[in-house]
Structure formats: C-alpha cells, structure tokens
C-alpha cells in the first residue's frame, strides 16, 4: 500500500518535490466579440457554425482539478457526497483504511461510528489550502475487500460551499470500464496523475490483506507514498470511481508494498511499477437519509463488522 509518510519525511519533501505544480487547466479564453450592430453575412455564418459545433460537441466538461480534495497528515483524501446527499447533510471525507490515525485495521476488521477529531486541509481548484475541516467520527473504515475510510465532518456541504465556494466530489454509481480516462488527484502532494483504467484485478493481495475487483492503472499513473486515499476521478465526468491505495514497488510477490494479482483460478501475476485503486461505485448504496451509514440497506456490499 502507499504507506503513510512520517513527519520527518513530510518536512523534507515539502521543501522539495512536495511543491509540485498544479495541473488544473486555466479557464478558456473568451472568443473575440463582435459589436451588437454587426450583421454581415460573414458574422451570421460564423455564428451559425459556432452554434452547430456547440450542439455537436455537447456541453463542455470542466478539467479535473484539486477543488474538494484534502491533505491529511500522512495521506490524501477528498470531500465526497452521494448522488442523493442533501446540502444540509454532514459532509464526508474519503481516504484509505490504512490512512486511519488509529493504524491499519486488521484483516476482517471493520470500524463503524468511532469518535475522531482529525483535521483535513481543504484545497481549492488551484491546489491552495483554503481552510481546515474537522471530523466528528470515523463513519466507516476497513482494509478488508477494499481499502477505504469515510470520516463524517462537523460541517455540512452547504457550510463548506458558503465558507470556501467549494463543492464536494460526487460518487459515480456505475462501475468504471477498462480504457476509461482517469485522474488520481493527490491533495497531499498537490499533484494530478492522469492515465487510463488498464483493467481489474480479481483479487489483489498485499501482505495480510486482500482486496476485491481492484482498479489497475496504466503505467502513466506512477503514484507514490502520500497519494494514498486520493480520489480516482473519471476525467470525462469529474465523478469519483475509486480511491487510490497501492502499487508494486520492487517486483516482490504479494508482500507489503508489493501487491500481486490473483485470478479466479488462483494464478498469481506480479506487475512491478503498476499501481492500483479500489472501486467505489457501490458506496452510495450503504448510505441513507442524512448521510447515515446503513450496512443493511439493499445493494450494500461493503464488509460488515
């Protein structure tokens, strides 16, 4: 797994490669305007052509940026909401189970509704820290079948929007497909990794932990320590399809920091230098009214305590 970084290393890298540039795309420049009284044939043709091109192209998609991501003391994360979440619901922050301040959950362990006062640095679209958010509890956390934690905050989505002008990232409820353009957005490093979904690992085994149906990235997403917990975002929709969590660093087989893939027949494959995330399309099924976790809801497949 992309292990949490210790404070000494953090202090070192923040003065070096930690100051990575933001890759958020600038706003598109406005096209040269025409005077209101211009009615030349050329201007009419230009206007008609622009309208047709706009219809054919469909609505523009905003480039993936850092808005709504957060920096933890040792990992990355993001403010997330379910498609059915309401603005006055308590907001949630997603990261990895192995990023919990309480340490790695044991295999089979599921943490639910555990008090926490952890803080998170909220970033704007440019990757600038604009505020601090605080947890009221760990709503859910595990490293079994998936590697995910969700903190409930002391603030609502509406309060975050009012204070900072930032919206939460929204979960996609559709399973991503191979070939999907994705971005792994690290609030810790203020860096965006862009690549494609290469495929899926039936089982991903790392040390004592096993994860199901993990997202395998193409090699361009060469994530590093500190990117743990970063949202994996569909570049075409800006919706969250996964949470970044690990990669095979040394080519070792199924050891800590060197996960291996195990197929349905038990065949083991090691892919040195390849990185992975955990799918999140199924998460909204486990949350009901007021963003309350309910692991007994229909369609909820998250592991239970």
C-alpha positions in Angstrom: 0.0 0.0 0.0 1.1 3.6 -0.5 2.2 3.8 3.2 1.6 6.9 5.2 4.5 9.3 5.4 6.2 10.1 8.7 6.5 13.7 9.8 10.3 13.9 9.2 9.9 12.8 5.6 7.0 15.2 5.1 9.1 18.1 6.3 11.8 17.2 3.9 9.8 16.7 0.8 7.6 19.8 1.3 10.6 21.9 0.6 11.5 19.8 -2.4 9.3 17.8 -4.7 6.3 18.4 -2.5 5.9 21.8 -4.2 4.6 20.1 -7.4 2.8 22.4 -9.8 -1.0 22.2 -10.1 -2.2 20.8 -13.3 -5.6 22.4 -13.3 -6.5 23.7 -16.7 -6.9 27.5 -16.9 -10.3 28.9 -17.9 -10.8 29.0 -21.7 -10.1 32.5 -23.2 -13.2 34.3 -24.5 -13.5 34.5 -28.2 -13.1 37.9 -29.9 -16.5 39.6 -29.8 -18.5 41.4 -32.5 -20.3 44.7 -32.0 -24.0 44.3 -31.3 -24.8 46.1 -34.6 -22.7 43.8 -36.8 -25.0 41.9 -39.3 -22.5 41.0 -42.0 -23.0 37.7 -43.9 -19.7 36.5 -42.5 -20.7 37.1 -38.9 -24.0 35.3 -39.5 -22.2 32.3 -40.9 -19.7 32.3 -38.1 -22.4 32.4 -35.5 -24.4 29.6 -37.2 -21.2 27.5 -37.4 -20.4 28.0 -33.7 -23.9 27.0 -32.7 -23.8 23.9 -34.8 -20.4 22.9 -33.4 -21.6 23.6 -29.9 -24.6 21.3 -30.3 -22.5 18.5 -31.9 -19.8 18.8 -29.3 -22.3 18.8 -26.4 -21.7 20.6 -23.1 -18.1 21.3 -22.2 -16.5 19.2 -19.4 -14.5 21.0 -16.7 -10.9 19.9 -16.4 -10.1 17.8 -13.3 -8.6 20.0 -10.6 -8.0 20.0 -6.9 -11.2 21.5 -5.7 -12.7 19.4 -2.9 -9.6 17.4 -2.3 -7.9 17.4 1.1 -4.5 16.9 2.6 -4.2 14.6 5.7 -1.1 14.5 7.9 0.1 11.4 6.0 -2.2 10.8 3.1 -4.6 12.3 0.6 -8.4 12.4 0.5 -11.5 14.2 -0.7 -14.8 15.6 0.4 -17.4 13.3 -1.2 -21.1 13.1 -1.4 -23.7 10.5 -2.6 -25.9 11.4 -5.6 -28.8 11.6 -3.1 -27.0 13.6 -0.4 -28.6 16.9 0.5 -26.7 20.2 1.1 -27.6 20.2 4.8 -26.2 16.7 5.4 -23.0 16.4 7.3 -20.1 16.2 4.8 -17.9 13.1 4.4 -14.2 12.8 3.7 -12.9 9.7 1.9 -9.4 8.3 2.3 -7.9 4.8 2.7 -8.4 2.5 5.6 -4.7 2.3 6.0 -4.6 6.1 6.5 -6.6 6.0 9.7 -5.0 7.7 12.7 -5.7 4.5 14.7 -3.4 2.4 12.5 -4.0 -0.3 10.0 -7.3 -2.2 10.6 -6.6 -6.0 10.9 -7.8 -8.4 8.2 -11.6 -8.8 8.8 -11.8 -5.7 11.0 -14.5 -3.1 10.2 -14.6 0.2 12.1 -18.0 1.9 12.4 -19.0 5.2 14.1 -15.8 5.7 16.1 -15.2 9.1 17.5 -12.5 11.2 15.8 -11.4 14.8 15.8 -9.0 14.5 12.9 -8.4 17.6 10.7 -8.1 17.9 7.0 -6.6 20.8 4.8 -9.2 21.7 2.2 -7.8 22.7 -1.3 -9.3 24.9 -4.0 -9.1 24.3 -7.7 -5.5 25.6 -7.9 -4.3 23.3 -5.0 -4.1 26.1 -2.5 -5.2 25.3 1.1 -8.1 27.5 1.9 -9.4 26.1 5.2 -9.4 23.3 7.8 -12.2 20.7 8.2 -12.7 18.6 11.3 -14.1 15.1 11.7 -16.7 14.2 14.3 -16.2 10.5 13.8 -14.9 7.7 11.5 -18.2 6.7 9.9 -16.6 3.6 8.2 -13.1 2.2 7.8 -11.7 -1.2 6.7 -8.9 -2.8 4.8 -10.9 -6.0 4.1 -12.2 -6.4 0.5 -11.5 -2.7 0.0 -9.1 -0.1 1.5 -11.4 2.8 2.4 -12.3 5.1 5.2 -15.0 7.7 5.4 -15.0 10.4 8.1 -18.1 12.4 9.0 -17.3 16.1 9.4 -18.6 18.7 11.9 -19.7 20.8 8.9 -22.3 20.3 6.2 -21.8 20.5 2.4 -23.7 23.9 2.4 -21.4 25.3 5.1 -18.3 24.3 3.1 -19.8 25.8 0.0 -20.7 29.0 1.8 -17.3 29.4 3.5 -15.0 28.3 0.7 -17.0 28.2 -2.5 -16.1 24.5 -3.0 -18.4 21.7 -3.9 -17.9 18.0 -2.8 -16.9 15.4 -5.4 -19.8 13.1 -6.3 -19.7 9.3 -6.4 -20.4 7.6 -9.7 -22.8 4.7 -9.2 -21.6 3.0 -12.4 -18.7 0.6 -12.4 -15.8 2.1 -14.5 -14.8 0.3 -17.7 -11.4 -0.7 -19.0 -10.0 2.2 -21.1 -11.7 4.9 -19.0 -9.6 8.1 -18.8 -8.9 8.7 -15.1 -7.1 11.2 -12.8 -5.7 10.4 -9.4 -5.8 13.7 -7.5 -3.4 13.9 -4.6 -4.1 16.6 -2.0 -1.0 15.7 -0.1 1.4 16.3 -3.0 -0.9 18.7 -4.9 -0.3 16.6 -8.0 -2.6 15.1 -10.5 -1.7 11.8 -12.2 -3.5 11.1 -15.5 -3.8 7.6 -17.1 -6.4 5.0 -18.1 -8.1 2.1 -16.4 -5.9 -0.8 -17.7 -8.2 -3.5 -16.3 -9.2 -5.1 -13.0 -7.6 -7.5 -10.5 -10.0 -10.2 -9.4 -8.1 -10.3 -6.1 -5.3 -8.0 -5.1 -3.2 -9.5 -2.3 -0.7 -7.5 -0.2 0.8 -9.0 2.9 -2.1 -9.9 5.2 -4.8 -8.0 3.2 -6.8 -9.0 0.2 -8.9 -6.6 -1.9 -11.6 -7.4 -4.5 -12.0 -6.2 -8.1 -9.3 -3.6 -7.8 -8.7 -1.0 -10.5 -5.4 -1.4 -12.3 -3.9 1.8 -13.8 -1.8 2.1 -16.9 1.8 2.9 -16.2 1.4 6.7 -16.5 -0.2 6.9 -13.0 3.1 6.3 -11.2 1.7 7.2 -7.8 4.0 7.4 -4.7 3.8 7.4 -0.9 1.4 10.2 0.3 -1.0 9.7 -2.6 -2.9 7.1 -0.6 -6.5 8.0 -0.3 -6.6 10.2 -3.4 -9.9 10.1 -5.3 -9.8 8.3 -8.6 -11.9 10.6 -10.9 -13.4 9.8 -14.3 -11.8 12.6 -16.4 -14.9 12.9 -18.6 -17.5 13.3 -15.8 -15.4 14.5 -12.8 -17.2 11.8 -10.8 -15.4 9.6 -8.2 -14.9 6.0 -9.4 -12.3 4.8 -6.9 -9.8 5.5 -4.2 -6.1 5.2 -4.8 -4.3 2.8 -2.4 -1.3 0.8 -3.5 1.3 -0.2 -6.1 4.0 -2.9 -6.6 7.3 -1.1 -5.9 10.0 -3.7 -6.1 8.6 -6.6 -8.1 8.2 -8.8 -5.0 5.3 -11.2 -4.8 2.3 -10.4 -2.5 4.4 -8.7 0.2 3.8 -5.3 1.9 4.1 -2.5 -0.7 4.3 -5.2 -3.4 0.7 -6.4 -4.1 0.1 -9.3 -6.5 -2.9 -10.1 -8.6 -4.7 -13.4 -8.1 -7.2 -14.5 -10.7 -10.3 -16.7 -10.2 -8.2 -19.8 -10.8 -5.6 -18.9 -8.3 -2.9 -17.8 -10.8 -0.6 -15.1 -9.4 0.7 -12.2 -11.5 3.2 -9.6 -10.4 3.3 -6.3 -12.2 6.3 -4.3 -11.0 5.7 -0.5 -11.1 2.0 -0.8 -11.6 -0.4 0.9 -9.3 -4.0 0.3 -8.1 -7.1 1.7 -6.6 -10.3 0.4 -5.1 -13.7 0.8 -6.7 -16.4 3.0 -5.1 -19.5 2.7 -7.3 -21.2 0.6 -4.6 -20.6 3.0 -1.7 -23.7 5.1 -2.1 -25.9 2.0 -1.6 -24.7 1.9 2.0 -25.8 5.4 3.0 -29.3 6.6 3.6 -31.0 9.8 4.7 -28.8 12.4 6.3 -25.7 10.6 5.0 -26.2 7.9 7.7 -24.3 4.7 7.2 -26.6 1.6 7.0 -24.8 -1.6 6.1 -28.1 -3.5 6.0 -29.5 -1.5 3.1 -30.4 -3.3 -0.1 -27.4 -3.3 -2.5 -24.8 -2.5 0.2 -21.9 -4.9 -0.3 -19.3 -3.2 2.0 -17.9 -5.6 4.6 -19.8 -5.5 7.9 -18.3 -5.6 11.5 
